[in-house]
């Protein structure tokens, strides 16, 4: 989907026990000047409160959230995010990274 002639960019964010960082990561995506972003959060079966933080965040915006039933590793989680992405481009961001 294009918005104002800007192609959709899918951003899969892979999380695993990322409670310390994930909210700041998600806020850094939200703060981008480029707005035609599809956010996909793929959680690799976190055992800390990452899921609770994400749940509160996704109630405030358009986000796709998927959670593995068991820990399958970053490659599986990243590929799962790519599989459901609808964007023309994909930009990966891990849950402990920030975009300026």
Buried (B, 14 or more C-beta within 10 A) or exposed (E): EEEEEEEBBBBBBBBBBBBEBBBEBBEBBBEBEEEBBBBBBBBBBBEBBBBEBBEEBBEEEEBBBBBBEEEBEEEBBBEBBBEEBEBEEBBEBBBBEEBE
